[in-house]
Each structure stands twice: as C-alpha cells, then as structure tokens.
Amino acid sequence: MMLGFLAEAHFEGSAQHLLHSGGFSISDDRAASTDTDYRLLDAENRTVCRLNIKFHGTLFRAAKEYVGLEPEDCFALATYKISTALQRQQIEAVPYVFLVVTVPSLPRSYIEGHITEDAVWLASVSSRAIEETIARQLLTEPWAEGLKAQIERAQFRVISASRAHRLLHEKLFERVFALRVKAFNWTFRGAEIDMHLSLNSEMILFSEFGDNITQRGVREVAIRLDRGEI
C-alpha cells in the first residue's frame, strides 16, 4: 500500500507535462476503490482513457527459464485483471490503460523490515481506512525519504488492456507458465495466474504516450489503444 501511494504520487507529478501541454486534466478515482485509479480527461472534460497504476519492485528471478524474458524486463500482470479491464473498456467504449513504474532494487521486503509488529497487528484487525492511515503515517518517517526518491527517479511505462489481451492470446503458453506447470496451485500456493510482459519491447514510456496524444490527437491515440497497438 505504501508503494502504491508513492507510485500514485509519482504519476501525478509525471503527468504535469501532459496536463500543461493540451488542456488535459486528471480525475482522481481512487476513493471509489475500483479497478480505476485515475481518468485522463480532455479539454471538454470527456474521458480519454482509464488509468490503473502498478508498482513493480520484485524481480521474477526465473523469468528467463520460465517465460523467456530477462528478469529486469519482465512484468507479471494477473490474467483476471486483463480480462476485467477489457470488459470495462468494451462496456464503456473508453480505452483502459495500465501504467507500470519499475524499481527492481526495491522489493517489498525492504518496507516490511521497517514496519513494527504493533502496526502490522493494528492493520490486520482494522478497516482499510485505518490501514491507509498507517501507511501514510509510515511515509512521513525519515527512512521513507529514500524510498520516495528511488520511485521518483523511475519512469512509467504504458500498455493498453487491448494490447495485453492480444499478447495473452498470442503467447498464452509461452508467457503464462502456470499453464505449463503440473499442479501449479499446489506448488505455488496463493499465486495468481499471470501473463508476463516485456517492459521494454511491449510497452512504451509514459512520456512517449503523452507526446502521441499532444502531437497526433486524442482520437488517433484512442483508436490505437482500442486496437492494442499501444
């Protein structure tokens, strides 16, 4: 949750160039606790696309062996999230986009080592609102400054739900290694069925995404998102 908050704050800062260049704005949808974190709005307040922010910090060390990608180039996205995003996109006729920020040297274990047992206990017996309060309070502690700095130096990458879905179909058994592993649910208890995507060859930088919108226009980018070209 802490990493998620920092990634969202970093996105808001990263989006300023796009917002200042063409009359765009960002609608914050996080309070609704849905699969949408933000919506990009045009100058007439119409939704250009839905945005879902993802923080990626723990490398899949066996990625080369299992899915043919280098660990530093591999991002795991749950297949059910791809399906849900595509369903929402089809119902609303609004493109759905995943924004991924990667800090491979920053695994969750780094944060876990700074959280007291009392905080863990309180979060476990409280509501989500209390858990969020605890997370935000922890972010004010001195050790969290280094955490924030590392995330702010990272770049966001973009992939549409349509492109993720197309790649899932094209590379189903190649990239969803759970389908090739006997008794996967027994061996990897609690693990999701993931599609593994290339950060470098199958996504584009958020800065490039913003340039496409301002230079080519919303309509062209929306069509390309829907077709799975971005």
N, C-alpha and C positions, 0 to 999 in steps of 0.2 A: 504494500500500500504506500509506503514511503517512496519507493522508487517510482511508483505510478504518479504520485503527486509531483515529484521533481520532473518527470518526463513531461507532464502536462504543462507545468510552468515553463519549461524549456520550449515547448511547442508554441506557447503564446508569444514568447519572445522571438522565436524564429519566424513567426507568421507576420511580423510587423512590416517587413519589406513588401510582402504581397498586399497587405491591407492598405498601405500608403500609396501603392502604385496604380490602383484602378478603382477605388471606391468600394472595395470589398470590406466585409466585416465578419466577425466570428460570433456565432451564437453558442453559449455555454450550456450544454445539455446534461452535464454530469449529475446534477441534483436528481434527475429522474431515475438514475441508476439503471439505465438500459444498456444496449449494446452500442450506443452512440455517445461519444464524449463531446463532440463539437459539430456544428454545421457551418460550412462556408457559405456566406450569403453574398449576392451581387448587390449592385448599387440600388436596385429596386426591392431589396430585402427578400429576394427569392432564393431558395436553397440551390446552391450549385452542386454540393455533394455532402454526404455524411462522413464524418471522420472518427476513426477509432484509433486511439493512441496505444502503442505497445512498447514496453521496455524490454530489451533483450540484453542479459548480462552473463548468463551461464552458458558456456560452450558445450556443444554436443561432441565430446571428445572422440567418439567412434563414428563421426559423421562420414568420413571418407570410406570406411569399411561398409557401413550400412546403407548410405544413400548417395554415395559418390560425390559428396561436396566436402571441401575443406572445412574444418571446424569453425574458422573465423568467417566463413562465407555462408554459414548455414543458419537459417531461422526456422523454427518449428511453429506452425500455426495449426491449431486444432481444426480438424475437418468439419466438426459441427459448427464452428464459428464461420467458416467459409460458407457453408450451406445456409445458415441463418442470415448472414449478411446479404447473400444473393436473393433470398426470398424477400427480404425487406426492400431491396432495390427493385425487384420486379413488381411488387405491390404498389410502391410509391412512385415508380419511374424516376427515381433520384439515385445517381451513382453513389456507391458505398466504397470508401477508401480506407485502407489500413496504413497507418503511419508508424514506422518502426525506428526506434533510436537504439543504437547498439553501443554498449560499453563492456567489451568482453573481459576486461580486467576487474570487473566489479560484480562478483557473484552475490547472491542473496546472503550467503554465509557471512559476508563482511558486516552486514547490518545486524544479523542475528547475534553476532558476538558483542554488540553494544546495547542490546536490549535486556533489561533486568527481568528476573523471574516474576517480580511483582507486576510489571507492565504486561507480561505475557498472560499471567493469571487474570488480571482485570479485563484484558481484551477478550479472553475466552469466555467470560461469564457476563459480558455486557453486550449492548446493542452495537450495530455497525456505526452509529453516530459517535459512540464513546471510543470505538476503535479508531475512527478517523481523527478524533481529538488527540488521542495518544500519539498517533503517527505524526500529526502536525506539531505537537509539542516536542517530540524527539528531533524533528528537523530544526529546531531552534538551538539545539545543543552544539557546542564547538566542533565535535567530531564530524558532524553532518556537513560542515562547510566544504570539506574536501570532497565529499560525496556529490554535493551540488556542483562544484567546479568541474568534476570529471564529466558529468552528464551535459553540462552546458558547452563543453568542447566537442561533443559528439554531433553528428549530422543525422537528420531524419531521412529515411528512405520511404518511398511510396509504392504501393501495389494495390490495384483495384480488386474488389471482390470477384469481378468477372475474370480478371487475369489469373487470380489464384485458383478459381474454379476450373478454368481451361487447363491450366498446368496440372491440376489434380487429376483430370481425366487423361491427359496426355502421358503423364508419368506416374500413374497410380501405383504400380507395383515397384517402380524404381525408387520413388521418393516416400512412400508410406510403408516403411519397413515393417510396421506392425502386421501388415497383411502377409508377410513372408515368414513370420516367426511363429512357430508352433507354441500354443498355449501362452500367447502374449499377455493376456490379462492375469494369468497366474504368475508368470515370470516377472512382469513389471507391474506390480500391484499399484493401482491408483493412477497409472499413466494414461494420458489421453491418446486417442488415435490422431496422430499429427501428420500433416503434409509438410515436407521440408523444402524450403525455398532458398534460392540463391540471392543473397543480398546484393551482390554486385552485377549479375547478369540478368536478373529477372525483376529488379526494382530500379527505380530512378530516384535521384536525390530530390528532396522537397524543394530545393532552390530551383531545380530544373522544372519541376511541376509548376511552380509559381510563374516561371518565365513563360511556359507554354500557355498558361491562362492569360497573362497580360499581352503576349505577342500574337497568339493565334485566336484568342477569344474563348469565351465560356462554352459556346455551342460546340465548337470542334473538339475541345477537351472532353466535354460531357459524352460526345459520341464515341470518342476513343476509349474512355473509361468503360462505357457500356459494352463495347466490343471486346474489351480485355486487351487492348493494345498498350495500356499503361499499367 
